[in-house]
Amino acid sequence: MNGGDQTGFAADSTEWTGTTVAPGLVQVSLTIQTGKLARTSHKALIVFANARARTDAQWTTNRSICDDCFDDLAVKNGGHLPQAVVFPSYVNYLSTKNFPAQPNGAICLGLTGERIGYESGILDKDNQFALEPHTLLKPLPLYRPLDPKNDPAEWPGRFTVSNITSGPNRTYWYVTSQRYHTEWAYAVNAFIRPGSAPGADPANYTHWKYDPNCGTPTAVACYTNESLASCWTARTSLSFLDAASQKINPNTGQPYDMARLLTNVKTHEKGFHWQLALVDYINGKKTTYDIGTILEGLAVVGPNEASVKAFIDKLVLDMNTAYANDPLGGGNERVDPPGDMPYVDDTNGCVLFP
């Protein structure tokens, strides 16, 4: 820092007040006038630095989770075919074997992910749905607002920046506040959830019938979505949940404990995917995934505010993508046995088996 370079900094100033956002050493150069035997006004030099960190509540990111708040999960076309087929039937169990994510077959009992994307979908740059509403919960985006198209009201105030025009950090831009937040949710399969209108309506009981002549078994076009309502109502007037609760579990000699199954699914979705893989993991990797920590410590050199904001926007997008693919973050999964449950053998007249 050279006093002569500072606008309005007089040659005999005793103080300088400025902003420092980049770490490092502040060096002060002094020019001592000569030619006099005594110079009492400059006989002593005192250097004092008073630094204040920019840490307060504005850097805390609001995190919220919606507890099992969706009643329509697993109903749209029997589920989202490339990811999971969710009605607990034998045909649907077999269908998932065609997909790389479920080579052994599976029934999806619960999902966790970004709430707003599930409710409203995500639009791409061409105003087309990159993710259709009410299809599946997804791990992206991690932080909202996502972009001006999907969050137009929030986008202008996502963060504010300021430029330093004097002092040792002049030309730097830094973030002065941020308003990002996470909106997460988990939901349990409607067919095993008490009080679920979709799960209680046999019209929503479907399976995917695979066309063996189809060349690409993972394509949705290879499957026909068929209703099981007629065969189910011919067997019972009960919902799947009620019928399963009355079925005897051959392993215990007692009715299937569907309440315990429901609790285990909730514990996995909320306790693992939300608490461990999101909240705890981000708290342990603040400089990698905690947006408040990252923006609070950011210092950027750029020609103007627009270019600096574009740089930060890309940084946030890249961070969201990295978290979604992180095998210990958004890409994390753990096999927690949910508990025994029957499935519908829809190859044999909708019989509960075993």
URHU-V82170 format. One record per residue. N is the residue number from 1. RES is the residue in one small letter. BURIAL is # if it has 24 or more other ideal C-beta (glycine too) atoms within 12 Angstrom, else .. Layout:
BEGIN
n:res:burial
N:RES:BURIAL
N:RES:BURIAL
END
This chain:
BEGIN
n:res:burial
1:m:#
2:n:.
3:g:.
4:g:.
5:d:.
6:q:.
7:t:.
8:g:.
9:f:.
10:a:.
11:a:.
12:d:.
13:s:.
14:t:.
15:e:.
16:w:#
17:t:.
18:g:#
19:t:#
20:t:#
21:v:#
22:a:.
23:p:.
24:g:.
25:l:.
26:v:.
27:q:.
28:v:.
29:s:.
30:l:.
31:t:.
32:i:.
33:q:.
34:t:.
35:g:.
36:k:.
37:l:.
38:a:.
39:r:.
40:t:.
41:s:.
42:h:.
43:k:.
44:a:.
45:l:.
46:i:.
47:v:.
48:f:.
49:a:.
50:n:.
51:a:.
52:r:.
53:a:.
54:r:#
55:t:.
56:d:.
57:a:.
58:q:.
59:w:#
60:t:.
61:t:#
62:n:.
63:r:#
64:s:.
65:i:#
66:c:#
67:d:.
68:d:#
69:c:.
70:f:#
71:d:.
72:d:#
73:l:#
74:a:#
75:v:#
76:k:#
77:n:#
78:g:#
79:g:#
80:h:#
81:l:#
82:p:#
83:q:#
84:a:#
85:v:#
86:v:#
87:f:#
88:p:#
89:s:#
90:y:#
91:v:#
92:n:#
93:y:#
94:l:#
95:s:#
96:t:#
97:k:.
98:n:#
99:f:#
100:p:.
101:a:.
102:q:#
103:p:.
104:n:.
105:g:.
106:a:#
107:i:#
108:c:#
109:l:#
110:g:#
111:l:#
112:t:#
113:g:#
114:e:#
115:r:#
116:i:#
117:g:#
118:y:#
119:e:#
120:s:#
121:g:#
122:i:#
123:l:.
124:d:.
125:k:.
126:d:.
127:n:.
128:q:.
129:f:.
130:a:.
131:l:#
132:e:.
133:p:.
134:h:#
135:t:#
136:l:#
137:l:#
138:k:#
139:p:#
140:l:#
141:p:#
142:l:#
143:y:#
144:r:#
145:p:#
146:l:#
147:d:#
148:p:.
149:k:.
150:n:#
151:d:#
152:p:.
153:a:.
154:e:.
155:w:.
156:p:.
157:g:.
158:r:#
159:f:#
160:t:.
161:v:#
162:s:.
163:n:#
164:i:#
165:t:.
166:s:.
167:g:#
168:p:#
169:n:#
170:r:.
171:t:.
172:y:#
173:w:#
174:y:#
175:v:#
176:t:.
177:s:.
178:q:#
179:r:#
180:y:#
181:h:#
182:t:#
183:e:#
184:w:#
185:a:#
186:y:#
187:a:#
188:v:#
189:n:#
190:a:#
191:f:#
192:i:#
193:r:#
194:p:#
195:g:.
196:s:#
197:a:.
198:p:#
199:g:#
200:a:#
201:d:#
202:p:#
203:a:.
204:n:#
205:y:#
206:t:#
207:h:#
208:w:#
209:k:#
210:y:#
211:d:.
212:p:.
213:n:.
214:c:.
215:g:.
216:t:.
217:p:#
218:t:.
219:a:.
220:v:#
221:a:.
222:c:.
223:y:#
224:t:.
225:n:#
226:e:.
227:s:#
228:l:#
229:a:.
230:s:.
231:c:#
232:w:#
233:t:.
234:a:.
235:r:.
236:t:#
237:s:.
238:l:.
239:s:#
240:f:#
241:l:#
242:d:#
243:a:#
244:a:#
245:s:#
246:q:.
247:k:#
248:i:.
249:n:.
250:p:.
251:n:.
252:t:.
253:g:.
254:q:.
255:p:#
256:y:#
257:d:#
258:m:#
259:a:.
260:r:.
261:l:#
262:l:#
263:t:#
264:n:#
265:v:#
266:k:#
267:t:#
268:h:#
269:e:#
270:k:#
271:g:#
272:f:#
273:h:#
274:w:#
275:q:.
276:l:#
277:a:#
278:l:#
279:v:#
280:d:.
281:y:#
282:i:#
283:n:.
284:g:.
285:k:.
286:k:.
287:t:.
288:t:.
289:y:#
290:d:#
291:i:#
292:g:#
293:t:#
294:i:#
295:l:#
296:e:#
297:g:.
298:l:#
299:a:#
300:v:#
301:v:.
302:g:.
303:p:.
304:n:.
305:e:.
306:a:.
307:s:.
308:v:#
309:k:#
310:a:.
311:f:#
312:i:#
313:d:#
314:k:.
315:l:#
316:v:#
317:l:.
318:d:.
319:m:#
320:n:#
321:t:.
322:a:#
323:y:#
324:a:#
325:n:.
326:d:#
327:p:.
328:l:#
329:g:#
330:g:#
331:g:.
332:n:#
333:e:.
334:r:.
335:v:.
336:d:.
337:p:.
338:p:#
339:g:#
340:d:#
341:m:#
342:p:#
343:y:#
344:v:#
345:d:#
346:d:#
347:t:.
348:n:.
349:g:.
350:c:#
351:v:.
352:l:#
353:f:#
354:p:.
END
